[in-house]
Amino acid sequence: MFIKTHLESLRKTIPETVCLVAVSKTKPNEDILEAYQNGQRHFGENNAREMQAKAQALPKDIHWHFIGHLQTNKVKYIAPWVDLIHSVDSLKVLKEIDRQAEKNGKTIRCLLQFHIAEEETKFGLNLQEAEQLINSPEFKTMAHIQLSGVMGMATYTENQTQIRREFKQLKVWFDHLKIHYFSETPEFKEISMGMSGDYQLAIEEKSTLVRIGSLIFGARSCVL
Ligand SMILES: *Cc1c(COP(=O)(O)O)cnc(C)c1O
């Protein structure tokens, strides 16, 4: 019951042009169904096997977003189901996504994950690495990847100025890639940034996709 209430009040704070991804990692299918019955169609998971199991069991018109670090050997579990992979951080994993997408007769939309936080632990590319990837001859031959934008996670801090600065950095990198490589690619349009604690700042800084878990489903029992 509380999921419905949470979703309704959350939606009032998110413009219609921003896609709300309900992050359902570690949460049971009943919770996802409760959100689904209240109109939610985009869900985010960070574990490949968990997404596979949920996607097999739940309604087929759900859009599944993969938001966690993706190991090459796990791509095959999500390829049939996934709509958007937010967390591409190497050419190696992108190659495997292309291979599995072809096997499944589909194109998979992907975002490049950037490292914007001060914390050492967060995954992601810097601008130079992203440009290397885009300029590589291998990337140019991938026929089953639709590169659709960028993703980033801000530092976990109370410092609003710092969070805003990190989101602005991601927007600058997005604009740079858009102008230099994707000006003729309308599909390259997504900036995935903002979680429960910082999504309003992210929207002010031009996020197009917010990934929100605990504000909808309540706190998770483990950290991730
Ligand atoms: C868990 C997670 C979220 C959602 O976090 P909340 O703080 O619960 O909203 C968003 N993005 C990523 C990459 C995550 O791993």
The ligand as an SDF file (V2000), in Angstrom:
LIG
                    3D

 15 15  0  0  0  0  0  0  0  0999 V2000
   20.7500    1.4140   -5.9210 C   0  0  0  0  0  0  0  0  0  0  0  0
   20.9880    2.3520   -7.0300 C   0  0  0  0  0  0  0  0  0  0  0  0
   20.1210    3.4410   -7.2460 C   0  0  0  0  0  0  0  0  0  0  0  0
   18.9430    3.7840   -6.3490 C   0  0  0  0  0  0  0  0  0  0  0  0
   19.3730    4.1820   -5.0900 O   0  0  0  0  0  0  0  0  0  0  0  0
   18.3350    4.8580   -4.0320 P   0  0  0  0  0  0  0  0  0  0  0  0
   19.2130    5.6820   -3.1920 O   0  0  0  0  0  0  0  0  0  0  0  0
   17.7060    3.7130   -3.2940 O   0  0  0  0  0  0  0  0  0  0  0  0
   17.3580    5.6480   -4.7880 O   0  0  0  0  0  0  0  0  0  0  0  0
   20.3610    4.2560   -8.3420 C   0  0  0  0  0  0  0  0  0  0  0  0
   21.4050    4.0250   -9.1760 N   0  0  0  0  0  0  0  0  0  0  0  0
   22.2560    2.9950   -8.9980 C   0  0  0  0  0  0  0  0  0  0  0  0
   23.3660    2.8030   -9.9650 C   0  0  0  0  0  0  0  0  0  0  0  0
   22.0880    2.1270   -7.9170 C   0  0  0  0  0  0  0  0  0  0  0  0
   22.9360    1.1190   -7.7470 O   0  0  0  0  0  0  0  0  0  0  0  0
  1  2  1  0
  2  3  1  0
  2 14  2  0
  3  4  1  0
  3 10  2  0
  4  5  1  0
  5  6  1  0
  6  7  2  0
  6  8  1  0
  6  9  1  0
 10 11  1  0
 11 12  2  0
 12 13  1  0
 12 14  1  0
 14 15  1  0
M  END
$$$$
